[in-house]
Amino acid sequence: MSRLTWNIFTEGSGDLWDADGTIYRPNENLEIDITSTQVKKRLADGSNAFVNPETKSIKEPIEFIWLELTGTDYNNLRAKIKAYVDAGTKVKITDHNSVDYIGRFLNIKRVWISGVEDTEDLQSIFERTE
C-alpha cells in the first residue's frame, strides 16, 4: 500500500526548525478540539455567572492512528515516534494543507487486531503546545 506523508521538523535553536524527514499521514480522522476555559459559578440568587479567565481556550491533544502498517513501515514509524517520546522532543508537523501542528508526542501504543495477518496499528497522543 502506498502511503502519503507529512513533513516533520524538530525544534532547533532560536525560532528555527530542523527537517527530520516525514511521517505517514494518519488514516483515521483527526479530532482538532479547542475547549473553553470559562467557569460557571452559581450566584446567591440561583442564577449562573460565567467567568472568563485571561486564557480563553486550550487546545486538546490529538490522537494519531495509523492502521495496517507492515514490516519496515511499522518499525520505522514506531522507532521515530518512540525516539521523540523518549527525548521529549518538540516537533512541528506540517500536513498536506500546510497547517502546522506544534507540540510533543506523549506516547506510542502498538495495537494489534488479532485475526489480521502481518499488519499492526499504532496510536499516539500528540500534545499541542502552540
C-alpha positions in Angstrom: 0.0 0.0 0.0 1.3 3.4 -0.9 1.1 5.8 2.0 1.0 9.6 1.9 3.3 11.5 4.2 3.6 14.7 6.2 6.8 16.7 6.8 8.1 16.7 10.4 10.7 19.0 12.0 12.4 19.1 15.3 13.0 22.2 17.3 16.3 23.8 16.6 18.0 26.8 18.1 16.1 30.1 18.3 13.0 30.0 16.1 14.4 27.6 13.6 13.1 24.1 12.9 15.4 21.2 11.6 13.9 19.0 9.0 13.6 15.4 10.2 12.0 13.7 7.2 8.4 12.6 7.1 5.9 10.6 9.0 2.9 8.8 7.5 -0.4 10.6 7.4 -2.7 9.1 9.9 -5.5 7.1 8.2 -8.1 7.7 10.9 -10.0 11.0 11.4 -8.2 13.7 13.5 -10.3 15.5 16.1 -8.9 19.0 16.5 -10.6 20.2 19.6 -10.5 23.5 21.4 -12.1 23.7 24.8 -13.2 26.9 26.6 -11.7 27.7 30.0 -14.7 29.7 31.2 -16.0 28.7 34.6 -19.7 28.7 35.6 -20.4 30.0 39.1 -23.8 29.7 40.9 -24.8 33.0 42.4 -26.7 33.5 45.7 -29.9 34.1 43.8 -29.5 30.8 42.0 -28.6 32.3 38.6 -25.4 31.4 36.8 -22.4 33.7 36.1 -19.6 32.9 33.7 -16.1 33.9 34.4 -13.7 34.1 31.5 -10.0 33.8 32.5 -7.2 35.5 30.5 -6.6 32.3 28.6 -9.9 31.8 26.8 -9.4 28.3 25.5 -7.0 25.4 25.4 -6.0 23.1 22.5 -6.8 19.5 23.4 -4.4 16.7 22.5 -4.7 15.0 19.1 -4.8 11.2 18.8 -2.9 9.9 15.7 -3.9 6.5 14.5 -2.1 4.6 11.8 -3.7 1.4 10.5 -2.4 -1.7 8.8 1.3 -1.0 8.9 3.7 -3.8 7.9 7.3 -4.6 8.4 9.6 -1.7 7.7 6.8 0.9 7.6 5.8 -0.2 11.1 9.3 -0.4 12.5 10.5 2.9 11.2 7.4 4.9 12.2 7.4 3.4 15.7 11.1 4.0 16.2 10.8 7.6 15.1 7.9 8.4 17.4 9.4 6.4 20.3 12.6 8.5 20.0 10.6 11.7 20.2 8.7 10.4 23.3 11.9 9.2 25.0 13.8 12.5 24.4 10.8 14.8 24.9 11.4 16.3 21.5 9.3 19.3 20.5 8.2 18.8 16.9 6.4 20.6 14.1 4.2 18.5 11.8 3.2 20.2 8.5 0.2 18.5 6.9 -0.8 18.3 3.3 -2.7 21.6 3.6 0.3 23.4 5.0 -1.2 23.5 8.5 1.4 23.2 11.3 0.9 21.2 14.5 3.5 22.1 17.1 3.9 20.0 20.3 5.2 16.7 21.7 4.3 13.1 21.3 3.4 11.8 24.7 3.1 8.1 24.0 3.2 5.4 21.3 1.0 2.4 21.5 1.0 -0.8 19.5 -2.4 -2.1 18.6 -2.7 -5.5 17.1 -6.0 -6.7 15.8 -6.0 -10.5 16.4 -7.0 -12.4 13.3 -5.5 -9.9 10.9 -2.3 -11.3 9.5 1.0 -9.3 9.1 -0.3 -5.9 10.0 -0.2 -3.8 13.1 -1.7 -0.5 14.1 -0.1 2.4 16.0 -1.7 5.1 18.2 0.0 8.1 19.6 -1.1 11.1 21.6 0.2 14.5 20.4 0.0 17.4 22.9 -0.2 20.7 21.1 1.8 23.4 22.8 1.3 26.3 20.4 
